[in-house]
C-alpha cells in the first residue's frame, strides 16, 4: 500500500510499505525555510517507517541555493547515513543547475556508510534497481 505522507505545491512525499520505499517527487523551486521544513518531513518519514529504499524524483526540481546545499550536507546527510536507508536512487533534474547542485552534495558527503547512491535518467529504471533484493553485509 502506498501512503501519501505529505504533499504541498513543491513536493509529494509517499511511503510504499511493500517495498519499504520512501519517495519525494519534487516540482519547481524551493529554498530557505520551506526547503528545510520539507526535508524535515522526509527525515520524519525515515524515522517513523524506517524505509530501506529512497527515491528522489528530481526531474522537475529547480536549482538549490548554496546555503541550502550547505545546510543539507551539514544537517541532513548525517541523519540519512544513520537511518535505515540502504539504497538511494535519484532521478536527475531536467534543470542543469539542480543536477550540478545534487552532484556537489553527494561529492561533499564524506562517508555514506552502508547506503548505495545511484543516479538515473528515468523513474522506471530507478524503481527496477530499488526493487532488487538488498543483501545485508554481516560484520565479521
Secondary structure, 3 states (H helix, E strand, C coil): CEEEEEECCCEEEEEECCCCEEEEEEEECCCHHHHHHHHHHHHHHHHHHCCCEEEEEEEEECCCCHHHHHHHHHHHHHHHHCCCCCEEEEECCCCHHHHHHHHHHHHHCCCCCCCEEEEECCHHHHHHHHHCCCCCCCCC
